[in-house]
Every structure is written in structure tokens, then in C-alpha cells.
Amino acid sequence: MQRLMCGLVLLAVCLGLVQAGGLAAQPKPTAITNVEVFDATGAAPWHGTVVIREGRIVEAGPKVKPPRGARIIKGDGRALLPGLFDVHTHWSPRGTPSGLPEIAARYLAAGVTTVNDFHQPPEAFAPRREWLAGIPAPHVNFVARMSTPGGHGADWSDETTTKWVATPDSARRAVRELLPYGPDYIKVFTDGWRYGTSPEETSMNEETLTALAEEAHANGIRLLTHTVTAARGAQAARAGVDIIAHSLQDRALNAEDIAELVASGLSYAPTLAIYEPRRPGAPEPDMTNANARQRVWKYGIAEQNLRALFAAGVPVALGTDAGIGSLEHGEASLRELELLVAAGLSPTDALMAGTANSAAALGVLDDRGTIAPGKRADLILVEGRPWVSISDIRRISLVFVDGRLLHDAAKPAPLSPLAPPVRMAAALIDDFERADGRTALDTLPVTDLDFGAERSVITSARRPLLEGGHALSVGARMARKDMPVAGIVFPLSRGSVMPVDATAFAGVSLDLFGEGKYTLRLLTLSGYWEAEVSAGPGWQRLEVPFSAFAYSGGGARPAWTGRDLLQVGVMVSRPAGENAWFEIDNIGFYTAD
């Protein structure tokens, strides 16, 4: 009887574990059977089965049998590969975040399961990570940006987006300033050469780049660079850069250049897709045009240097610069593979560039990039044999991220809502009482709205008022160019990622001091809206109804909704070279009554 009771107790405990999701209730494995596996380990493709459990590959091989009770996905002789990488992209359609789910879906449809985003201010890292966690998406790495004053990459926004450094000390300090944001990588704009078609911008000296690399590496962060000339490519190698994320294309590399790149151990992502002189479906280049001739010439040098570096043993990674110009997300990654083959790599070498090589370059090869037990189950199932014909990589059937099926070409899922979650707007944006430089909404104001190498210079500081409290004092020296602009922008959420619904309010209000004309600018998911205002020599309370704002985003005018606001800004335009000064207080939204 006692033995019977013990047995019943043990049975009850086991049943309880099953019901509670304990050890007896293991997640159901998935077995992908009857597939030709390109595992990116350097081995020849093999026919067999791959088993996934809890987001990881647990078995892979010709003799592997599906576990009992496994979910079976029949490969039917299709090809199974590791998910692709794209180490150089920009996720910023039209300057607003509304396209993020669409961009994510495009990468999944192209079999890209790990992506670097070079476009976001660090303030946007956390909210974008949160948003991406709730939608079907690849792994997205957020990359902090650094350049030189007057350098490429520093020609838009301010240092809330791209840090400007010119000495070893400032470089080390800038890296440390970024650490609280948790950047996955850092991109450094080291090279100001503009391909011979525009005036050269400033470049980073070797001492500064070396210090930057040392500080980043000391904190476990790898560096990618915008480097496009041979001499600065060698400099990047000496400085300790991990990935050159463009083609070197001002001249053919010599033996000394190649030796320095080989010795450094860096990887090379040539981004041929952004440089391709004639994209599929486009007309032939007009060779009577100097810029067209220059583009064709540079592309030939880019291919030549790629072949030379590859032959010397420099690892090639896959990057595209997608999101810049008309280069499409996802499609560009597949095109890059084709261009690598056209430049002289074999289809197998191109696939290695897009998988294991890119994983190694980013320091994640222990986690993903090959098909082997223990690796993350980021996988793509493809019709055909892309290691024989690289264009077969376009015939993607299924895409898995962390073992989850996120794309099925036969059953395309509807896109997630294009807009992120919306919250209600607060009445007060800022009264400038915080001493840490953040607004009442806990956001970081952005200055320097000019675009280009010639930029207006803006300073701002909290100023105590005689009657108590503080205001924001803004000074600007206008750039020496036509129609220079200066101003300050107040994000309504961190990084201007999550929009706010301001329909409970009638318009924008602020106290403004400084004689002259100004522009109030609203950024919404549909674009920019502007209203002209004036102020006198003393403090003036302004209330500007939403109905006074005109659409300035270009194209067809969308309907004003008031439900998708991202930023409120105050802009000033004065003649070239002149100074401007104004003060702001109590900026926010007002109600009709």
C-alpha cells in the first residue's frame, strides 16, 4: 500500500511538472528533412536533416533522424543555408520611422536575418529595439556614428546623431559617452573623398582613429568605417579597424596597401550595389556625361581591388548601403551577392561572404552564420542550388529567425501596422527647468538643422530669469550659403520614434523672445508641416493653431490628423554670415478653451 501511495505521489508530481511547463513539457522540436545543406563551414553541400529546438540547431547531418513528435518541414530537395547578413544599411525612409515594419519584412523576404542599421541616433536605440521585438524582424544591430567636424556623416543633424571628433582625447571621450546607449557597433566616417564628383570633406587622422579603435575595443565594440580611398584604407588597417564598409576606389591598390590590409586581419564589405553604374532595368550610362564616366571608371577600380584583396586572403563580407538613394532594402543584399560573383568570386565564395564571413567580421560566428549544432537557427530554405548559380538565392521559400518561421513565400503574411504604438501627447514639452539638458518629456533636443558641408553654428543654454525659473537661450551664426537655416527641435519621444496623439489640443504654444520671423515646424509620420510666426523685442506668448500649419514635405498633401506627431521645432533663417538670437520658454500644446 505504501509503495502504491509513493507511486501515486510521484505520478502526481510528474503530471504537475507537465502542466506547469516543467522538465517533462519540453518545446516541440522542428526537423527540416530531405534538404541539400550549404552549412557555410567550408564543407561541400550535403543531403540530410537539420533539427531545431528552442531557437537553436541541435542536430545537423546526413544521418540525422527527426526526433519523435517533431514538427516536420519537408525540404523536398530544396537548399538550406544560414540566414544572410547585411553589415551596411540605413533604415530611414523619408526621415520618419513609419516604414520600419516594411523594411524588416523586405529583409526577411530576401533571407537576410542579421542587419546593421547605420542611421539612428543613439537616443532611438532603445525604443526601436522595443518596437522591433514586437514585430517579425531580422536581428537588427544599432550602430553609433562618429565623424570629424566638417566630415562626411556630420553633414546632417547634430552630435546627438553623429559624434564629431578630431583628436585622440576627444575620440576616447566620445566612445565613453556612447556606452550608456549600448551600441552594438560603431561606424566611423574616416574618409572625406567624395568620389571626385563633389568637393572633398574633412578626414580623420590616424592618431584619432587609432585611439577610437582602442577605446571601442576596450569596451567590447567593433568598428566599421566609411573608407573609400586606398591610402585611408591602409590607415584604417594600421589603426585597428574591424571592417571597411565600402569599396576602395580612387586607385588600384599596390602591394604595400594589400599587405597592410592582410596583416591587420580586417574584413572588407565592398558595397558594390551602391556603386553599380547601371542597375537592372536602367538605361545604359550616358558616357558623354563626366559624372557617368567617373562612376563607370570607379566601379572598375572597385572590382579590381576586390579581386586583389580576395586573392590575398582578406575576408569579404556582405554590405550594401541600402536605404541611401534608391537602393532598396533586401533586394540590394541579393544584388550584392550577384555583383560579387560578377566581380570574380565564385558563387560559393559569395555565399560565404553573406554568411560565415560576415558573422566572423561582426564577432558573432560562435552564435550564428553557419549550420551546426549549438548555432542560432537563422536559416533560409531556397529553391535551386545558389552555390552553383548565385541567382537561385532569389528563390527563397522559407525564412527562420531563432527557429521561428517568419517568412513563407507561398503564404506572405500581412505587414505589421506601419506606425509604432501611439501615446497621448502631454501639454508641456519643456519649461527648461531640468539641469541635465533633457526636456520635460525626458527627450534630448536636437540642433543644427542645416544640411551640407557649410552649416550654421548653433549654441544653446538654459538662462535663469529674473522673475524665477529658466528659459532656453539660442544663438546661431548663419552659414555662408543661400538660405541658411538654424534652429532647435524637441522630440516628443526618445529618438523621435514613438509618435504622439495631439488631437486633445488646438495647436502649439510657446513664449518667444527675439525680434524677427520664425518658422514653427512639426514632423509627423506623413512629413513636415510649417507655420510662420513673428516676435517682437520682448517676451511674447504665441498660440499657433494646427490649422495654420501647411504641409512642406513634398508630393501630394496628406490629411492632417494630429495623431502622429514626432517633433516640434523652432527655426530661424537669416542672411548668410549673420547672427541670430532668440529665447524660448514653456513650449507645448494648448487647448481651445
C-alpha positions in Angstrom: 0.0 0.0 0.0 2.9 2.4 0.9 4.6 1.7 -2.4 1.3 2.4 -4.2 0.9 5.7 -2.4 4.5 6.7 -3.3 3.9 5.8 -6.9 0.7 7.9 -7.0 2.5 10.9 -5.4 5.4 10.6 -8.0 2.8 10.4 -10.8 1.1 13.5 -9.5 4.4 15.4 -9.3 5.2 14.4 -12.9 1.8 15.4 -14.1 2.2 18.7 -12.3 5.5 19.4 -14.0 3.9 18.7 -17.4 1.0 21.1 -16.6 3.3 23.8 -15.2 5.6 23.6 -18.2 8.4 21.9 -16.3 11.1 19.5 -17.5 8.6 17.0 -18.9 7.0 19.6 -21.2 9.9 20.4 -23.5 9.1 22.6 -26.5 8.4 20.6 -29.6 11.4 20.4 -31.9 11.4 21.1 -35.7 13.1 18.9 -38.2 13.8 20.2 -41.7 14.2 17.0 -43.7 15.4 16.0 -47.2 17.4 19.1 -47.8 20.7 20.0 -49.6 22.6 21.8 -46.9 25.1 24.6 -47.6 26.4 24.9 -44.0 29.0 27.7 -44.7 31.6 25.8 -42.7 33.7 25.2 -45.8 32.4 21.7 -46.3 30.8 20.7 -49.5 27.0 20.8 -49.5 25.4 17.6 -48.1 22.0 16.0 -48.1 20.3 15.4 -44.8 18.2 16.8 -41.9 18.6 19.7 -39.5 16.8 19.7 -36.1 15.9 22.8 -34.2 14.9 23.2 -30.6 14.3 26.4 -28.6 15.7 28.6 -31.3 19.0 26.6 -31.7 20.2 23.9 -34.1 20.6 20.7 -32.0 21.5 18.2 -34.8 22.6 18.5 -38.4 23.9 15.9 -40.7 23.3 13.3 -43.4 22.3 10.6 -40.9 20.2 12.6 -38.5 16.7 11.3 -37.9 13.8 13.6 -36.9 13.1 13.3 -33.2 9.9 11.6 -32.2 7.0 14.1 -32.2 8.9 16.7 -34.1 7.2 19.2 -36.4 8.4 18.1 -39.9 9.2 20.6 -42.6 9.8 18.7 -45.8 12.7 20.2 -47.8 11.8 18.2 -50.9 15.3 18.5 -52.1 15.5 22.3 -51.7 18.6 24.0 -50.4 19.0 25.1 -46.7 21.5 27.9 -45.9 22.4 30.0 -42.9 20.5 33.3 -42.9 22.2 36.1 -44.8 23.8 39.2 -43.3 23.9 42.8 -44.4 26.5 44.8 -42.5 25.8 48.2 -44.0 22.3 49.6 -44.3 20.3 52.7 -43.4 16.8 52.3 -42.0 15.4 55.7 -42.6 12.7 56.1 -45.3 11.7 59.7 -45.7 13.3 60.6 -42.4 10.4 59.1 -40.4 10.2 55.7 -38.7 6.9 54.7 -40.3 8.5 52.2 -42.7 10.3 50.1 -40.1 8.0 47.0 -40.3 8.1 47.2 -44.1 11.9 47.3 -44.1 12.0 44.4 -41.7 9.6 42.4 -43.9 11.8 43.1 -47.0 14.9 41.8 -45.4 13.1 38.7 -44.2 11.8 38.1 -47.7 15.3 38.4 -49.0 16.6 35.8 -46.5 18.6 38.5 -44.5 18.4 37.6 -40.8 21.1 39.9 -39.4 21.3 43.6 -40.3 23.4 46.6 -39.2 21.5 49.9 -39.1 23.9 52.9 -39.5 21.2 55.6 -39.5 19.8 56.0 -36.0 20.7 58.5 -33.2 21.6 56.7 -30.0 18.5 58.1 -28.4 16.5 55.9 -30.8 18.3 52.6 -30.0 16.1 51.5 -27.0 12.7 52.5 -28.4 13.5 50.9 -31.8 14.7 47.7 -30.1 11.5 47.6 -28.2 9.4 48.1 -31.3 11.3 45.5 -33.3 10.8 43.0 -30.5 7.1 43.1 -31.2 7.1 42.5 -35.0 8.5 39.9 -37.4 12.0 41.2 -38.0 15.6 40.1 -38.5 18.2 40.7 -35.8 19.0 44.4 -36.1 22.2 45.8 -34.7 22.3 49.5 -33.9 25.4 51.3 -34.9 26.6 54.5 -33.4 28.2 57.1 -35.7 31.4 59.2 -35.5 33.0 61.6 -37.9 35.1 64.7 -37.9 33.9 68.3 -37.8 33.0 69.1 -41.4 33.3 65.4 -42.4 31.1 63.0 -44.2 28.3 61.8 -41.9 28.5 65.0 -39.9 26.7 66.9 -42.7 23.2 66.4 -41.2 21.7 66.6 -37.8 24.0 67.3 -34.8 26.1 65.4 -32.3 23.0 63.6 -30.9 23.2 61.6 -34.1 26.9 61.7 -35.1 29.8 62.5 -32.7 32.4 64.8 -34.1 36.0 64.1 -33.0 39.3 65.5 -34.2 41.9 64.3 -31.5 42.7 61.1 -29.7 41.3 62.5 -26.5 38.0 63.6 -28.0 37.6 60.2 -29.7 38.1 58.3 -26.4 35.6 60.6 -24.6 33.1 60.2 -27.4 33.2 56.4 -27.2 32.6 56.6 -23.5 29.7 59.0 -24.0 28.0 56.4 -26.2 28.3 53.4 -23.8 25.1 54.1 -21.8 23.2 53.6 -25.1 24.6 50.1 -25.6 25.7 50.5 -29.3 26.2 47.1 -31.0 29.0 48.6 -33.2 30.4 52.0 -34.1 30.7 53.3 -37.7 33.5 55.9 -38.3 33.4 58.2 -41.2 37.1 58.4 -41.8 37.3 59.5 -45.4 36.1 62.8 -46.8 36.8 61.9 -50.5 33.5 62.4 -52.4 34.4 60.2 -55.4 35.8 63.0 -57.5 32.4 64.4 -58.2 31.9 66.8 -55.2 34.3 68.8 -53.0 36.3 66.7 -50.5 35.2 66.9 -46.9 37.4 66.5 -43.8 39.0 63.2 -43.0 40.1 61.6 -39.7 43.8 61.4 -38.9 45.4 58.1 -38.0 46.1 59.0 -34.4 42.4 59.8 -33.7 41.2 56.7 -35.4 43.7 54.5 -33.5 42.6 55.9 -30.2 39.0 55.5 -31.2 39.6 51.8 -32.1 41.5 51.2 -28.9 38.7 52.7 -26.7 36.0 50.9 -28.6 37.8 47.5 -28.4 38.5 48.0 -24.7 34.7 48.2 -24.3 34.0 45.2 -26.5 32.7 47.2 -29.5 33.9 46.6 -33.1 34.4 49.3 -35.7 33.3 49.7 -39.2 34.4 52.6 -41.4 33.3 54.7 -44.3 36.6 54.5 -46.1 36.8 54.8 -49.9 40.4 55.7 -50.8 43.5 53.4 -50.9 45.7 55.4 -48.6 43.0 55.7 -45.9 42.2 52.1 -46.3 45.8 51.3 -45.3 45.4 53.8 -42.5 42.3 52.1 -41.3 44.2 48.8 -41.2 47.0 50.3 -39.2 44.5 51.9 -36.8 42.8 48.6 -35.9 39.5 48.9 -37.8 37.5 45.7 -38.0 35.5 46.2 -41.2 36.0 48.6 -44.1 32.4 49.0 -45.2 32.8 50.4 -48.7 35.0 49.9 -51.8 38.4 51.5 -52.0 38.2 53.0 -55.5 40.3 56.1 -56.1 43.1 54.0 -57.5 44.3 50.4 -57.8 45.8 49.0 -54.6 49.5 48.4 -54.6 51.3 45.5 -53.0 52.1 47.6 -49.8 48.4 48.6 -49.4 47.3 45.0 -49.8 49.9 43.7 -47.3 48.8 46.2 -44.7 45.1 45.2 -45.1 46.0 41.5 -44.9 48.2 41.9 -41.9 45.5 43.8 -39.9 43.0 40.9 -40.2 40.2 43.3 -41.1 37.2 42.3 -43.3 36.1 44.1 -46.5 32.5 44.8 -47.4 32.7 46.5 -50.8 29.1 47.6 -51.1 29.1 47.1 -54.9 25.4 47.5 -55.0 25.5 51.2 -54.2 28.2 51.9 -56.8 26.8 49.8 -59.7 26.8 52.1 -62.7 23.8 50.6 -64.4 21.3 48.8 -62.2 19.0 46.1 -63.6 16.3 47.7 -65.8 18.1 51.1 -66.0 19.3 52.6 -69.3 22.9 52.4 -70.4 25.0 55.2 -68.8 25.4 58.3 -70.8 29.2 58.2 -71.4 29.1 61.8 -72.7 28.4 62.8 -69.1 31.5 63.3 -67.0 29.9 62.0 -63.8 28.7 58.9 -65.6 32.2 58.2 -66.9 33.6 58.7 -63.5 31.1 56.3 -61.9 31.9 53.6 -64.5 35.7 54.1 -64.0 35.5 54.0 -60.2 33.4 50.8 -60.4 36.0 49.1 -62.4 38.6 50.0 -59.8 36.3 48.8 -57.1 36.0 45.4 -58.8 39.8 45.2 -59.4 40.6 46.0 -55.8 38.0 43.5 -54.5 39.7 40.7 -56.6 43.1 41.7 -55.4 42.1 41.7 -51.7 40.2 38.5 -52.0 43.1 36.7 -53.8 45.4 38.0 -51.0 43.1 36.4 -48.3 41.2 39.4 -47.0 37.8 38.1 -45.8 34.9 39.6 -47.8 31.7 40.4 -46.0 28.3 41.5 -47.4 27.2 45.1 -47.1 25.1 47.3 -49.4 24.4 50.9 -48.2 20.7 50.1 -48.8 18.4 52.9 -47.8 20.6 55.5 -49.4 19.3 57.0 -52.7 17.1 54.5 -54.4 18.9 51.3 -53.2 16.1 49.0 -51.9 16.3 47.2 -48.7 16.5 43.4 -49.1 16.8 43.5 -52.9 20.2 45.2 -52.6 21.5 42.3 -50.4 20.6 39.8 -53.1 22.0 42.0 -55.8 25.3 42.3 -53.9 25.8 38.6 -54.0 25.3 38.6 -57.8 27.8 41.5 -58.1 30.4 39.7 -56.0 30.2 36.8 -58.5 30.3 39.2 -61.5 33.4 40.7 -60.0 35.2 37.4 -59.9 34.2 35.5 -56.7 32.6 32.0 -57.1 29.0 31.5 -56.0 30.3 29.6 -53.0 32.7 32.5 -52.1 29.8 35.0 -52.4 27.6 32.8 -50.1 30.4 32.6 -47.6 30.7 36.4 -47.7 27.0 36.7 -47.0 27.0 34.2 -44.1 30.0 33.0 -42.1 32.4 35.7 -43.2 30.0 38.5 -42.2 29.3 36.7 -38.9 33.0 36.5 -38.2 33.6 40.1 -39.1 30.9 41.1 -36.6 32.2 38.8 -34.0 29.2 36.6 -33.8 30.4 33.4 -35.6 30.1 31.4 -32.4 26.4 32.3 -32.3 25.3 32.2 -36.0 26.4 32.3 -39.6 26.8 28.5 -40.1 24.6 25.4 -39.8 26.0 23.4 -36.9 24.8 22.1 -33.5 24.6 24.9 -31.0 24.2 27.7 -33.5 21.2 30.1 -33.7 18.6 28.7 -36.0 18.6 31.6 -38.5 18.0 29.6 -41.7 16.7 30.1 -45.3 15.1 27.4 -47.5 15.8 28.1 -51.2 14.7 26.5 -54.5 17.7 25.6 -56.6 21.4 25.5 -55.9 22.8 29.0 -55.2 26.3 27.7 -54.8 26.1 26.7 -58.5 24.0 29.6 -59.8 24.1 32.6 -57.4 20.8 34.0 -58.7 19.0 30.9 -57.2 19.4 32.8 -53.9 16.4 34.8 -55.1 14.1 31.7 -55.0 13.6 31.9 -51.2 10.8 29.7 -49.8 11.0 29.9 -46.0 13.0 32.1 -43.6 13.6 31.2 -40.0 14.9 33.6 -37.3 15.7 32.0 -33.9 13.9 28.9 -35.2 10.7 30.7 -35.8 9.2 30.8 -39.3 8.9 34.5 -40.1 8.6 34.4 -43.9 6.8 31.9 -46.1 6.9 32.9 -49.8 3.8 30.8 -50.5 1.8 32.5 -47.7 3.1 36.0 -47.4 1.8 37.5 -44.1 0.3 41.0 -44.0 2.7 43.7 -42.9 2.6 44.7 -39.2 1.0 48.2 -38.7 3.3 50.7 -40.3 3.0 53.1 -37.4 4.5 52.3 -34.0 2.3 52.4 -30.9 0.9 55.9 -30.2 0.6 57.6 -26.8 -1.3 60.7 -25.9 0.7 64.0 -26.1 1.5 65.8 -22.9 0.6 69.5 -22.7 4.1 70.6 -21.7 7.1 69.8 -23.9 9.6 71.8 -21.9 9.9 74.6 -19.4 13.7 74.3 -19.3 13.8 73.6 -15.6 15.8 70.4 -15.9 19.5 71.0 -15.4 20.6 67.8 -17.3 19.7 69.2 -20.8 16.7 66.9 -21.3 13.2 68.1 -21.8 10.2 67.7 -19.5 9.4 64.7 -21.7 12.9 63.2 -20.9 14.0 63.7 -24.6 17.1 65.3 -25.9 16.8 68.4 -28.0 18.4 68.4 -31.4 20.1 71.4 -33.0 21.8 72.2 -36.4 19.2 71.7 -39.0 21.3 72.8 -41.9 22.4 70.1 -44.4 25.8 70.0 -46.1 29.4 70.8 -45.5 28.7 74.5 -44.9 26.5 74.6 -41.8 25.1 77.2 -39.4 26.7 77.0 -36.0 24.2 76.9 -33.1 24.7 77.1 -29.3 22.0 76.9 -26.6 22.0 77.2 -22.9 19.5 77.5 -20.0 19.3 81.0 -18.7 17.9 82.0 -15.3 15.0 84.5 -15.5 14.8 87.5 -13.1 11.3 86.5 -12.1 12.3 82.9 -11.4 12.6 79.8 -13.5 14.6 79.3 -16.7 14.4 79.9 -20.4 16.4 78.4 -23.3 18.7 80.9 -25.0 19.7 80.0 -28.6 22.4 81.7 -30.6 23.4 81.0 -34.2 25.9 82.1 -36.8 24.3 81.6 -40.2 26.3 79.6 -42.8 27.8 81.4 -45.7 25.4 79.9 -48.3 22.0 80.6 -49.9 19.1 80.3 -47.5 20.9 79.1 -44.4 18.8 77.7 -41.6 19.3 77.2 -37.8 17.0 76.1 -35.1 16.2 73.6 -32.3 14.0 70.6 -32.4 12.2 69.0 -29.4 11.5 65.2 -29.9 8.1 64.2 -28.4 9.5 60.7 -27.6 13.1 59.4 -27.2 14.8 59.4 -30.5 11.5 60.7 -32.2 10.5 57.0 -32.6 7.1 56.7 -30.9 4.5 59.3 -32.2 2.1 61.1 -30.0 -1.6 61.9 -30.4 -2.2 65.7 -30.0 -5.9 65.7 -31.0 -6.8 66.8 -27.5 -5.1 70.1 -28.2 -5.8 73.0 -30.6 -2.2 73.9 -31.5 1.4 74.7 -30.4 2.1 77.4 -27.8 5.4 78.9 -26.6 6.9 82.1 -25.1 9.3 83.6 -27.6 11.8 86.5 -27.1 13.8 87.8 -30.1 12.6 90.2 -32.8 12.1 88.7 -36.2 10.4 86.0 -38.2 10.5 82.3 -37.3 9.1 79.0 -38.5 7.4 76.5 -36.3 8.0 73.0 -37.7 6.1 69.8 -36.9 7.4 66.4 -38.0 4.8 63.8 -38.4 4.8 60.3 -39.9 3.5 61.9 -43.1 6.2 64.6 -43.3 6.8 68.2 -42.3 4.3 70.9 -41.5 5.3 74.5 -41.0 3.8 77.8 -39.8 5.4 81.2 -40.0 5.3 83.4 -36.8 6.8 86.7 -35.7 8.1 88.0 -32.4 9.0 91.5 -31.1 11.8 92.7 -28.9 10.2 91.4 -25.6 8.7 88.2 -24.5 5.6 87.2 -26.5 3.1 84.4 -25.8 2.3 82.6 -29.1 -0.6 80.2 -29.7 -0.5 78.7 -33.2 -3.4 76.5 -34.2 -2.7 73.3 -36.1 -4.9 74.7 -38.9 -2.1 77.3 -39.6 0.5 74.7 -40.4 1.0 74.0 -44.1 2.4 70.7 -45.5 6.0 71.1 -46.7 7.0 67.5 -47.2 6.8 67.5 -50.9 4.5 65.4 -53.1 0.7 65.1 -52.5 -0.5 66.8 -49.4 -1.7 64.3 -46.8 -4.6 64.8 -44.5 -3.7 66.4 -41.2 -4.6 64.0 -38.3 -2.7 65.3 -35.3 -2.3 61.6 -34.2 1.2 61.0 -35.5 3.5 63.9 -34.2 7.2 63.2 -33.7 8.9 66.5 -33.2 8.2 70.2 -32.6 10.9 72.7 -33.8 11.6 76.4 -33.9 13.6 77.5 -37.0 15.2 80.8 -38.0 16.6 81.9 -41.4 18.7 84.9 -41.7 21.1 86.2 -44.4 24.3 84.3 -44.9 27.0 85.1 -42.3 24.7 87.0 -40.0 24.0 86.1 -36.4 20.6 85.2 -34.9 19.5 85.0 -31.3 16.2 84.1 -29.6 14.9 82.6 -26.4 12.1 80.1 -25.8 10.1 79.1 -22.7 7.1 77.0 -21.9 6.8 75.2 -25.2 3.9 72.8 -25.6 0.4 72.3 -26.7 -2.7 74.4 -25.8 -6.4 73.6 -25.7 -9.1 75.6 -27.4 -10.6 76.8 -24.1 
